[in-house]
Amino acid sequence: MMQSIAKCHHGFMRSSTRRSSTQCRLLSSSIQVLKNTDAVARKVLASLSSIPFPSDDASNPSLLLRQCPVANQHGPTPLASAPDLARQFQVEQLYIKDERNRLGMGSFKALGAAYAIASDASKAAGRTYVTASAGNHGLSVAAGAKAFGAKSIIYLAESVAPSFATRLEQQFGATVIRQGTTYEESMQAAEHLVAQDKNHDQSMVLLSDSSWLGYSFHYPLRVMEGYLVLMHESVQQIPQPPTHLFLQAGVGGMAAACAAYARKVWGDTTRIIVVEPQEAPALLESMVAGKPVIAKGDLSCMGRLDCKEPSLIALKGLARDADYFITISEQSGQDGVECAETAGYKTTPSGAAGLAGVMEVTAQQNQRNVLGLTAESRVMIVLTEAPVS
């Protein structure tokens, strides 16, 4: 299995390499690539036999979105061609699905938890939805709760930007609790609070975008189902199916949902590449181990992707649907932000991680060969979030 992993290290002299307003350049690079072979996938899938696959049916969330006044106001998010970047990366096309203004909330996450709460319909009123978040999922929980007459309690790790806490409290009336140094620690605190409530009025509901043994799969499945909308739109917007789809991942919910829908519609036409921070390779390391594992690493500048433990539903879906798993360095995450800005897209290291992955693999011919990237390739990425103000 370890022979499936290729590592390459290549660098540009920091003293002489400068970014220009029209060129995307890597200051340094260190990339790890895992090819998802049948043998690797079978082992992981066997370890997750009791876990459901993610949904690939976008009909319910798409219908609900059409009935939402806010969604009608904003419409689908755009998918644009970036010919200058395509030329730099020596591919035929580069398509960018721009989620930075999804429902006016700044991230694709607006599609997830709010849809899960909307699916609760009349049961939502009077409930308190509790979650932990690296930022955007908490906003979706809080917005959905407010819209349906419920309350929300959002646990944030100490590393989450203060602007998220301010917006949660002032715009959506959420109760924000800072606890833990990592996403996993704040989620444990949220889970503990809901467990305590079971001894009282049982009005609290844990609404996570991740999944693990001992936690009902109901809400994670609904959250991921909401994410299908962005791929449903993309299929309608893109002129031709992409040959390569780069999807960044934290716990893996968005990546797995998008991969499931892409496989359903495009079949094997598209190679699906999952991109993770080098400091949080939860999915890649789980694939290598043949079972879910907790990754180790320092804090990542790609904060919304800085998750050390994979969602079990997402891991199972990606074991079936993804072709490659890659990690990118912290510097590459920053380079991705600057590359996106040269093309007119302001975002964050998390938002540009898919683009950074494209930068990484196209910078070296051996990596292009591994992933089958040529001058005829059509590449699609998802720009997942707006800058954090």
C-alpha positions as CSV (number, residue, x, y, z in Angstrom):
1,M,0.0,0.0,0.0
2,M,2.8,2.4,0.9
3,Q,4.1,2.0,-2.7
4,S,1.0,3.8,-3.8
5,I,2.4,7.0,-2.2
6,A,4.7,9.3,-4.2
7,K,6.4,12.1,-2.4
8,C,8.2,14.9,-4.3
9,H,10.0,17.9,-3.0
10,H,10.7,20.8,-5.2
11,G,11.6,24.4,-4.4
12,F,12.0,27.9,-5.7
13,M,14.6,30.2,-4.2
14,R,12.9,32.4,-1.7
15,S,15.4,35.2,-2.3
16,S,14.8,35.4,-6.0
17,T,11.2,34.2,-6.5
18,R,8.7,37.0,-6.4
19,R,5.0,36.9,-7.2
20,S,3.8,39.2,-9.9
21,S,0.3,40.5,-10.5
22,T,-0.2,38.1,-13.4
23,Q,1.6,34.9,-12.4
24,C,0.9,32.3,-9.8
25,R,4.1,30.9,-8.3
26,L,5.0,28.5,-5.6
27,L,7.6,29.8,-3.1
28,S,8.1,26.2,-2.0
29,S,6.4,22.9,-2.3
30,S,6.1,19.5,-0.6
31,I,3.4,17.3,-1.8
32,Q,2.2,13.8,-0.9
33,V,0.1,11.8,-3.3
34,L,-1.8,8.7,-2.7
35,K,-3.5,6.8,-5.5
36,N,-6.7,5.1,-4.4
37,T,-6.3,1.6,-5.8
38,D,-8.9,-1.1,-5.6
39,A,-6.9,-2.9,-2.8
40,V,-6.7,0.3,-0.7
41,A,-10.4,1.1,-1.2
42,R,-11.6,-2.4,-0.4
43,K,-9.7,-2.4,2.9
44,V,-11.2,1.0,4.0
45,L,-14.7,0.0,2.9
46,A,-14.5,-3.2,4.9
47,S,-13.6,-1.3,8.0
48,L,-16.7,0.9,7.5
49,S,-19.3,-1.8,6.7
50,S,-21.8,-0.4,9.1
51,I,-21.5,3.2,7.9
52,P,-23.9,4.6,5.2
53,F,-22.7,6.0,2.0
54,P,-23.4,9.7,1.3
55,S,-26.5,10.6,-0.7
56,D,-26.1,11.5,-4.4
57,D,-29.7,12.7,-4.8
58,A,-29.9,16.5,-5.0
59,S,-33.6,16.7,-5.7
60,N,-34.8,17.4,-2.1
61,P,-32.2,20.1,-1.3
62,S,-32.6,21.7,-4.7
63,L,-36.4,21.8,-4.3
64,L,-36.2,23.3,-0.8
65,L,-33.7,25.9,-2.0
66,R,-36.1,27.0,-4.8
67,Q,-38.7,27.6,-2.1
68,C,-36.3,29.8,0.0
69,P,-36.7,33.6,-0.5
70,V,-33.1,34.2,0.4
71,A,-32.0,31.6,-2.2
72,N,-34.2,33.2,-4.9
73,Q,-32.6,36.6,-4.1
74,H,-29.1,35.4,-4.6
75,G,-29.6,32.6,-7.2
76,P,-27.0,29.9,-8.0
77,T,-23.4,30.7,-7.4
78,P,-21.4,31.3,-10.6
79,L,-19.1,28.8,-12.3
80,A,-16.5,30.8,-14.4
81,S,-13.7,29.9,-16.8
82,A,-10.2,31.2,-15.8
83,P,-8.3,31.1,-19.1
84,D,-5.2,32.9,-17.8
85,L,-4.8,30.4,-15.0
86,A,-5.4,27.5,-17.4
87,R,-2.5,28.8,-19.6
88,Q,-0.2,29.1,-16.6
89,F,-1.0,25.6,-15.5
90,Q,-0.8,24.3,-19.1
91,V,-4.3,22.8,-19.2
92,E,-7.1,23.4,-21.7
93,Q,-9.6,24.8,-19.2
94,L,-9.8,25.8,-15.5
95,Y,-13.3,26.2,-14.1
96,I,-13.9,27.9,-10.8
97,K,-17.2,27.2,-8.9
98,D,-17.4,30.4,-6.7
99,E,-19.1,29.8,-3.4
100,R,-18.0,33.0,-1.7
101,N,-21.5,34.6,-1.7
102,R,-23.6,31.5,-1.2
103,L,-26.9,32.7,0.2
104,G,-25.1,35.9,1.3
105,M,-23.2,33.9,4.0
106,G,-19.8,33.7,2.4
107,S,-19.4,29.9,2.1
108,F,-20.8,26.7,0.7
109,K,-21.5,25.7,4.3
110,A,-24.7,27.7,4.0
111,L,-26.2,24.8,2.1
112,G,-25.6,22.2,4.8
113,A,-26.8,22.7,8.4
114,A,-29.6,25.2,7.4
115,Y,-31.0,22.5,5.0
116,A,-30.8,19.9,7.8
117,I,-32.8,22.2,10.1
118,A,-35.3,23.1,7.4
119,S,-35.8,19.3,6.9
120,D,-36.9,19.2,10.6
121,A,-39.7,21.6,9.6
122,S,-42.2,22.0,12.5
123,K,-40.0,20.1,14.9
124,A,-37.3,22.8,14.8
125,A,-39.2,25.4,16.7
126,G,-38.3,25.4,20.4
127,R,-35.2,23.3,19.9
128,T,-31.6,24.3,20.6
129,Y,-29.2,23.2,18.0
130,V,-25.7,22.7,19.3
131,T,-22.5,22.2,17.3
132,A,-18.8,22.9,17.2
133,S,-17.4,24.7,14.2
134,A,-14.2,26.0,12.6
135,G,-16.4,28.9,11.5
136,N,-18.8,28.5,8.5
137,H,-20.7,25.4,9.7
138,G,-21.6,27.3,12.9
139,L,-23.0,30.2,10.8
140,S,-25.2,27.8,8.9
141,V,-26.5,26.2,12.1
142,A,-27.2,29.6,13.6
143,A,-28.9,31.0,10.5
144,G,-31.1,27.9,10.1
145,A,-32.0,28.0,13.8
146,K,-33.0,31.6,13.7
147,A,-35.1,31.1,10.5
148,F,-37.1,28.3,12.1
149,G,-37.6,29.7,15.6
150,A,-34.9,27.7,17.3
151,K,-31.9,28.6,19.3
152,S,-28.3,27.7,18.7
153,I,-25.2,27.2,20.8
154,I,-21.9,27.2,18.9
155,Y,-18.6,25.9,20.4
156,L,-15.5,27.5,18.8
157,A,-11.9,26.4,19.4
158,E,-9.5,29.1,20.5
159,S,-7.9,29.2,17.1
160,V,-11.1,30.3,15.3
161,A,-11.1,34.0,14.2
162,P,-13.0,36.4,16.5
163,S,-15.0,37.7,13.6
164,F,-16.9,34.4,13.4
165,A,-17.9,34.7,17.0
166,T,-19.0,38.3,16.5
167,R,-21.1,37.5,13.5
168,L,-22.7,34.4,15.2
169,E,-23.8,36.5,18.2
170,Q,-24.8,39.8,16.5
171,Q,-26.3,38.6,13.2
172,F,-27.9,35.3,14.3
173,G,-28.3,35.5,18.0
174,A,-26.3,32.4,18.7
175,T,-24.7,31.6,22.1
176,V,-20.9,31.2,21.5
177,I,-18.7,29.2,23.8
178,R,-15.0,29.1,23.4
179,Q,-13.6,25.8,24.4
180,G,-10.6,23.7,23.3
181,T,-7.6,24.3,21.2
182,T,-8.8,22.2,18.3
183,Y,-12.0,21.5,16.4
184,E,-12.1,18.0,17.9
185,E,-11.9,19.3,21.5
186,S,-14.7,21.9,20.9
187,M,-16.9,19.1,19.4
188,Q,-16.3,17.0,22.5
189,A,-17.5,19.9,24.6
190,A,-20.6,20.3,22.4
191,E,-21.4,16.6,22.6
192,H,-21.0,16.6,26.4
193,L,-23.5,19.5,26.7
194,V,-26.1,17.7,24.7
195,A,-25.5,14.5,26.7
196,Q,-26.2,16.4,29.9
197,D,-29.4,17.8,28.5
198,K,-30.8,14.3,28.0
199,N,-31.3,14.2,31.7
200,H,-33.4,17.3,31.6
201,D,-35.8,18.7,29.0
202,Q,-34.1,17.1,26.0
203,S,-34.6,20.2,23.9
204,M,-30.9,20.2,22.7
205,V,-29.9,18.5,19.4
206,L,-26.3,18.0,18.3
207,L,-26.0,19.0,14.7
208,S,-22.5,18.1,13.4
209,D,-21.2,18.1,9.9
210,S,-19.0,15.2,10.8
211,S,-19.9,11.6,11.7
212,W,-18.5,9.1,14.2
213,L,-19.6,5.9,16.0
214,G,-22.0,6.6,18.7
215,Y,-23.5,9.7,17.0
216,S,-26.6,9.3,14.9
217,F,-25.9,9.6,11.1
218,H,-29.2,11.5,10.5
219,Y,-27.8,15.0,10.6
220,P,-24.4,14.5,9.0
221,L,-26.2,12.8,6.1
222,R,-28.6,15.7,5.7
223,V,-25.8,18.3,5.9
224,M,-23.9,16.5,3.2
225,E,-27.1,16.2,1.1
226,G,-27.4,20.0,1.2
227,Y,-23.9,20.3,-0.3
228,L,-25.0,18.4,-3.3
229,V,-26.7,21.6,-4.6
230,L,-23.3,23.1,-5.6
231,M,-22.5,20.1,-7.8
232,H,-26.0,20.0,-9.2
233,E,-25.6,23.6,-10.3
234,S,-22.1,22.9,-11.6
235,V,-23.3,20.1,-13.8
236,Q,-25.8,22.5,-15.4
237,Q,-23.3,25.3,-15.7
238,I,-20.1,23.6,-17.1
239,P,-19.8,23.3,-20.9
240,Q,-18.1,19.8,-20.7
241,P,-17.5,17.5,-17.8
242,P,-14.1,18.2,-16.3
243,T,-11.3,15.6,-16.7
244,H,-10.1,16.5,-13.2
245,L,-12.0,17.7,-10.1
246,F,-10.0,19.1,-7.1
247,L,-11.9,19.1,-3.8
248,Q,-10.5,20.4,-0.6
249,A,-11.4,18.5,2.6
250,G,-11.5,19.0,6.4
251,V,-13.6,16.2,7.8
252,G,-14.5,15.5,4.2
253,G,-18.3,16.3,4.0
254,M,-18.2,18.6,1.0
255,A,-15.6,16.5,-0.9
256,A,-17.6,13.3,-0.4
257,A,-20.9,14.9,-1.4
258,C,-19.4,16.5,-4.5
259,A,-17.5,13.3,-5.4
260,A,-20.7,11.2,-5.1
261,Y,-22.7,13.5,-7.4
262,A,-19.8,13.8,-9.9
263,R,-19.6,10.0,-10.1
264,K,-23.3,9.7,-10.6
265,V,-23.5,12.2,-13.4
266,W,-20.0,12.0,-15.0
267,G,-19.0,8.4,-14.2
268,D,-15.4,7.7,-14.7
269,T,-14.9,10.6,-17.1
270,T,-13.6,12.7,-14.2
271,R,-10.6,12.0,-12.0
272,I,-11.4,13.2,-8.4
273,I,-8.5,14.5,-6.3
274,V,-9.0,15.3,-2.6
275,V,-6.8,18.0,-1.2
276,E,-5.9,18.3,2.5
277,P,-3.5,20.4,4.6
278,Q,-0.2,18.6,5.3
279,E,-0.9,19.3,9.0
280,A,-4.3,17.6,8.9
281,P,-4.2,14.6,6.5
282,A,-7.1,12.8,8.2
283,L,-8.4,11.2,5.0
284,L,-5.1,10.4,3.4
285,E,-3.7,8.8,6.5
286,S,-7.0,6.8,7.0
287,M,-6.7,5.5,3.5
288,V,-3.1,4.5,4.1
289,A,-4.1,2.7,7.4
290,G,-7.1,1.0,5.8
291,K,-9.3,2.3,8.5
292,P,-10.3,5.6,10.2
293,V,-7.4,7.2,12.1
294,I,-6.7,10.4,13.9
295,A,-4.0,12.4,12.2
296,K,-1.3,14.4,14.1
297,G,-0.1,17.8,13.1
298,D,0.3,21.4,14.1
299,L,-2.4,24.1,13.6
300,S,-2.9,24.8,10.0
301,C,-3.4,28.2,8.3
302,M,-6.2,26.4,6.4
303,G,-8.3,26.7,9.5
304,R,-11.6,25.4,8.1
305,L,-9.7,22.3,6.9
306,D,-7.8,21.8,10.1
307,C,-9.6,18.6,11.2
308,K,-7.6,15.7,12.4
309,E,-10.4,13.1,12.4
310,P,-12.4,12.2,9.3
311,S,-16.1,11.9,9.0
312,L,-16.9,8.2,8.7
313,I,-19.6,8.8,6.1
314,A,-17.3,11.0,4.1
315,L,-14.4,8.6,4.3
316,K,-16.5,5.8,3.1
317,G,-17.8,7.8,0.2
318,L,-14.4,9.0,-0.8
319,A,-12.9,5.5,-0.5
320,R,-15.4,4.5,-3.2
321,D,-15.4,7.7,-5.4
322,A,-12.0,9.5,-5.1
323,D,-9.0,8.7,-7.4
324,Y,-6.3,10.5,-5.5
325,F,-5.6,12.1,-2.1
326,I,-3.0,14.8,-1.9
327,T,-1.6,17.0,0.9
328,I,-0.4,20.6,0.5
329,S,2.0,22.6,2.7
330,E,1.2,25.7,4.7
331,Q,3.2,27.8,2.3
332,S,1.2,26.3,-0.7
333,G,-2.0,27.3,1.1
334,Q,-0.8,30.9,1.2
335,D,0.4,30.7,-2.4
336,G,-3.1,29.6,-3.4
337,V,-4.6,32.7,-1.9
338,E,-2.3,35.0,-3.8
339,C,-2.9,33.0,-7.0
340,A,-6.6,33.3,-6.6
341,E,-6.2,37.1,-6.1
342,T,-4.3,37.5,-9.3
343,A,-7.4,36.1,-11.0
344,G,-9.7,38.5,-9.2
345,Y,-10.9,36.1,-6.4
346,K,-10.2,37.1,-2.9
347,T,-10.4,34.2,-0.5
348,T,-8.6,32.3,2.3
349,P,-6.1,29.5,2.4
350,S,-9.0,27.1,3.1
351,G,-11.0,28.6,0.2
352,A,-8.1,28.3,-2.2
353,A,-6.8,24.9,-1.2
354,G,-8.2,23.2,-4.3
355,L,-6.4,25.8,-6.4
356,A,-3.2,25.3,-4.4
357,G,-3.5,21.6,-5.1
358,V,-3.6,22.4,-8.9
359,M,-0.6,24.6,-8.5
360,E,1.3,21.9,-6.7
361,V,0.7,19.0,-9.1
362,T,1.1,21.1,-12.3
363,A,4.5,22.4,-11.2
364,Q,6.3,19.1,-11.7
365,Q,6.0,16.9,-14.8
366,N,6.2,13.6,-12.8
367,Q,3.1,14.7,-10.8
368,R,1.3,15.7,-13.9
369,N,2.0,12.3,-15.3
370,V,0.7,10.5,-12.1
371,L,-2.6,12.4,-12.2
372,G,-2.9,12.3,-16.0
373,L,-2.8,16.1,-16.4
374,T,-2.1,17.2,-20.0
375,A,-2.6,20.2,-22.2
376,E,-6.0,18.9,-23.1
377,S,-7.2,18.6,-19.4
378,R,-10.2,20.4,-18.2
379,V,-9.8,21.1,-14.4
380,M,-12.5,22.2,-12.0
381,I,-12.0,23.6,-8.5
382,V,-14.4,25.0,-5.8
383,L,-13.6,28.3,-4.2
384,T,-15.3,27.5,-0.9
385,E,-15.3,30.8,1.1
386,A,-14.9,34.5,1.1
387,P,-12.1,36.2,3.2
388,V,-12.7,36.4,6.9
389,S,-13.2,40.0,7.8
